[in-house]
Amino acid sequence: MDGNQKTVPVREEGIVLEALPALLFKVRIGADREILGHLAGKMRLHHIRVLPGDRVLLEMGPDGRRGRIVRRL
């Protein structure tokens, strides 16, 4: 892969289970996976609230254990 090419982030839908300190959230993806997600910059900037029970769209990290919440559905 060239240095000029960017990888397209994997996006998955999940449900927020728990709000943790420092704008971290425990999110359930599928029936059996739980990951840690943090708010994307634009959501912080515009003060978008995310509460337990909300459906969210995540961009997954390369390891698949963490993600960035980019949208509330």
CYANA upper distance limits for C-alpha pairs under 8 A (distance plus 0.5 A):
  1 MET  CA      5 GLN  CA      7.33
  9 PRO  CA     59 GLU  CA      6.33
  9 PRO  CA     60 MET  CA      6.95
  9 PRO  CA     61 GLY  CA      8.04
 10 VAL  CA     59 GLU  CA      6.10
 10 VAL  CA     60 MET  CA      5.93
 10 VAL  CA     61 GLY  CA      8.36
 11 ARG  CA     57 LEU  CA      7.20
 11 ARG  CA     58 LEU  CA      5.93
 11 ARG  CA     59 GLU  CA      5.03
 11 ARG  CA     60 MET  CA      6.59
 12 GLU  CA     29 ILE  CA      7.90
 12 GLU  CA     57 LEU  CA      6.31
 12 GLU  CA     58 LEU  CA      5.83
 12 GLU  CA     59 GLU  CA      7.11
 12 GLU  CA     60 MET  CA      7.74
 13 GLU  CA     29 ILE  CA      7.07
 13 GLU  CA     55 ARG  CA      7.58
 13 GLU  CA     56 VAL  CA      6.29
 13 GLU  CA     57 LEU  CA      5.12
 13 GLU  CA     58 LEU  CA      6.66
 14 GLY  CA     27 VAL  CA      6.57
 14 GLY  CA     28 ARG  CA      5.89
 14 GLY  CA     29 ILE  CA      5.10
 14 GLY  CA     30 GLY  CA      7.56
 14 GLY  CA     55 ARG  CA      6.21
 14 GLY  CA     56 VAL  CA      5.98
 14 GLY  CA     57 LEU  CA      6.95
 14 GLY  CA     58 LEU  CA      7.86
 15 ILE  CA     27 VAL  CA      5.99
 15 ILE  CA     28 ARG  CA      5.80
 15 ILE  CA     29 ILE  CA      7.33
 15 ILE  CA     52 PRO  CA      8.17
 15 ILE  CA     53 GLY  CA      6.47
 15 ILE  CA     54 ASP  CA      6.21
 15 ILE  CA     55 ARG  CA      5.04
 15 ILE  CA     56 VAL  CA      6.62
 16 VAL  CA     25 PHE  CA      7.12
 16 VAL  CA     26 LYS  CA      6.50
 16 VAL  CA     27 VAL  CA      4.92
 16 VAL  CA     28 ARG  CA      6.90
 16 VAL  CA     50 VAL  CA      8.48
 16 VAL  CA     51 LEU  CA      7.44
 16 VAL  CA     52 PRO  CA      5.36
 16 VAL  CA     53 GLY  CA      5.77
 16 VAL  CA     54 ASP  CA      6.05
 16 VAL  CA     55 ARG  CA      6.99
 16 VAL  CA     56 VAL  CA      7.69
 17 LEU  CA     25 PHE  CA      7.88
 17 LEU  CA     26 LYS  CA      5.99
 17 LEU  CA     27 VAL  CA      5.97
 17 LEU  CA     28 ARG  CA      7.11
 17 LEU  CA     52 PRO  CA      5.58
 17 LEU  CA     53 GLY  CA      6.66
 18 GLU  CA     25 PHE  CA      6.24
 18 GLU  CA     26 LYS  CA      5.63
 18 GLU  CA     27 VAL  CA      7.77
 18 GLU  CA     51 LEU  CA      8.30
 18 GLU  CA     52 PRO  CA      5.87
 19 ALA  CA     23 LEU  CA      7.84
 19 ALA  CA     24 LEU  CA      6.85
 19 ALA  CA     25 PHE  CA      5.18
 19 ALA  CA     26 LYS  CA      7.05
 19 ALA  CA     51 LEU  CA      7.38
 19 ALA  CA     52 PRO  CA      6.96
 20 LEU  CA     24 LEU  CA      5.56
 20 LEU  CA     25 PHE  CA      5.92
 20 LEU  CA     26 LYS  CA      7.82
 23 LEU  CA     38 HIS  CA      6.45
 23 LEU  CA     39 LEU  CA      6.86
 24 LEU  CA     36 LEU  CA      7.30
 24 LEU  CA     37 GLY  CA      6.19
 24 LEU  CA     38 HIS  CA      5.10
 24 LEU  CA     39 LEU  CA      7.56
 25 PHE  CA     36 LEU  CA      6.26
 25 PHE  CA     37 GLY  CA      5.63
 25 PHE  CA     38 HIS  CA      6.65
 26 LYS  CA     34 GLU  CA      7.18
 26 LYS  CA     35 ILE  CA      6.37
 26 LYS  CA     36 LEU  CA      5.35
 26 LYS  CA     37 GLY  CA      6.78
 27 VAL  CA     34 GLU  CA      6.03
 27 VAL  CA     35 ILE  CA      5.90
 27 VAL  CA     36 LEU  CA      6.67
 27 VAL  CA     37 GLY  CA      7.10
 28 ARG  CA     32 ASP  CA      7.91
 28 ARG  CA     33 ARG  CA      6.27
 28 ARG  CA     34 GLU  CA      4.92
 28 ARG  CA     35 ILE  CA      7.00
 29 ILE  CA     33 ARG  CA      5.76
 29 ILE  CA     34 GLU  CA      6.51
 29 ILE  CA     35 ILE  CA      7.95
 35 ILE  CA     65 ARG  CA      5.89
 35 ILE  CA     66 ARG  CA      6.16
 35 ILE  CA     67 GLY  CA      7.84
 36 LEU  CA     65 ARG  CA      7.23
 36 LEU  CA     66 ARG  CA      5.47
 36 LEU  CA     67 GLY  CA      6.93
 37 GLY  CA     58 LEU  CA      8.10
 37 GLY  CA     66 ARG  CA      6.16
 37 GLY  CA     67 GLY  CA      5.15
 37 GLY  CA     68 ARG  CA      5.78
 37 GLY  CA     69 ILE  CA      6.59
 38 HIS  CA     67 GLY  CA      7.12
 38 HIS  CA     68 ARG  CA      5.55
 38 HIS  CA     69 ILE  CA      6.29
 39 LEU  CA     43 MET  CA      6.71
 39 LEU  CA     44 ARG  CA      6.96
 39 LEU  CA     68 ARG  CA      6.28
 39 LEU  CA     69 ILE  CA      5.39
 39 LEU  CA     70 VAL  CA      7.24
 40 ALA  CA     44 ARG  CA      7.02
 40 ALA  CA     68 ARG  CA      6.21
 40 ALA  CA     69 ILE  CA      6.13
 40 ALA  CA     70 VAL  CA      5.88
 41 GLY  CA     45 LEU  CA      6.57
 42 LYS  CA     46 HIS  CA      6.63
 42 LYS  CA     70 VAL  CA      8.45
 43 MET  CA     47 HIS  CA      6.41
 43 MET  CA     48 ILE  CA      5.66
 43 MET  CA     70 VAL  CA      7.55
 43 MET  CA     71 ARG  CA      8.12
 44 ARG  CA     48 ILE  CA      6.97
 50 VAL  CA     54 ASP  CA      7.07
 50 VAL  CA     72 ARG  CA      7.71
 54 ASP  CA     72 ARG  CA      7.52
 54 ASP  CA     73 LEU  CA      7.87
 55 ARG  CA     72 ARG  CA      6.55
 55 ARG  CA     73 LEU  CA      5.78
 56 VAL  CA     69 ILE  CA      7.11
 56 VAL  CA     70 VAL  CA      8.07
 56 VAL  CA     71 ARG  CA      6.15
 56 VAL  CA     72 ARG  CA      4.87
 56 VAL  CA     73 LEU  CA      5.83
 57 LEU  CA     69 ILE  CA      6.40
 57 LEU  CA     70 VAL  CA      6.37
 57 LEU  CA     71 ARG  CA      5.61
 57 LEU  CA     72 ARG  CA      6.80
 57 LEU  CA     73 LEU  CA      7.48
 58 LEU  CA     67 GLY  CA      6.37
 58 LEU  CA     68 ARG  CA      5.84
 58 LEU  CA     69 ILE  CA      5.00
 58 LEU  CA     70 VAL  CA      6.24
 58 LEU  CA     71 ARG  CA      7.76
 59 GLU  CA     67 GLY  CA      5.95
 59 GLU  CA     68 ARG  CA      5.71
 59 GLU  CA     69 ILE  CA      7.07
 59 GLU  CA     70 VAL  CA      7.37
 60 MET  CA     64 GLY  CA      6.37
 60 MET  CA     65 ARG  CA      8.27
 60 MET  CA     66 ARG  CA      6.81
 60 MET  CA     67 GLY  CA      4.83
 60 MET  CA     68 ARG  CA      7.06
 61 GLY  CA     65 ARG  CA      7.54
 61 GLY  CA     66 ARG  CA      6.13
 61 GLY  CA     67 GLY  CA      5.79
 61 GLY  CA     68 ARG  CA      8.21
